[in-house]
C-alpha cells in the first residue's frame, strides 16, 4: 500500500504529443517510457530518493505537456486530473528538498518502513476480509441491482480503508509514531484512498452500510478512515 502510494509518484519533458499519439490516448504509457519512471522501485536510501526525484518531476511535466496537446481524457491513469498532478509535484518537491521536515522524517524512518512492507501480511489480510465482506453481502436479502452496485461500492471503499488501517497499525507498532505520521502524510497527499473510493462514493458507502446492518466495529472503522482522508 505505502509502496503503491509512493509509486503513484513514479507511475503517475518536452511536448511529446502528436496526432497519432493523441488518438491512441495512452499518455501515461508514453510518458512512462520516455522517462523510465515505470522501472523505479521503492527507495531504500537517501541516494535513491535523490535519484528518483528528477525522474518523477520530468514524468509529471510530460503528463502536463501531453494533456495540453491531447486533453486530460487521453491520459490513461486512474482518476487523472491536472490538480492531482500538481499536488504530486508539490509532494515530490517536498520530499526532494534537503531541508524539508517531511524528507528528514522519511529518511530517518525509511529503513524500518521499507523492511516492514517486505514482510507485512496486510495485503493478504485485507483480501481475506474483503472476501468475507462479499459473502456477507450475498447473504443479505438485496435486489440483484443493489448487490452489484452496493457490493462494489462497499468492497472498493472498505478495501482501501482497511489496507490503510492495517499498514498504519503495523508501522506505528514496529517503527514508531513518527514513521506512521510521515507515511500517512504521504498517503493523504497522494490521495491514495480516492483511487479506491471517491469522497461522494464514501457517503454512498456509509448509506449502504446502514442498509446492510454491518457490525458496529466495522462501520466505526470505515467512518474513522474516511473522515481522516
Secondary structure, 3 states (H helix, E strand, C coil): CHHHHHHHHHHCCCCCCCHHHHHHCCHHHHHHHHHCHHHCCCCCCHHHHHHHHHHHHHHHHHHHHHHHHHCHHHCCCCCCCHHHHHHHHHHHHHHHCCCCHHHHHHHHHHHHHHHHHHHCCHHHHHHHHHHHHHHHHHHCCCCHHHHHHHHHHHHHHHHHHHHHHHHHHHHHHHHCHHHHHHHHHHHHHCCHHHHHCCHHHHHHHHHHHHHHCCCHHHHHHHHHHHHCC
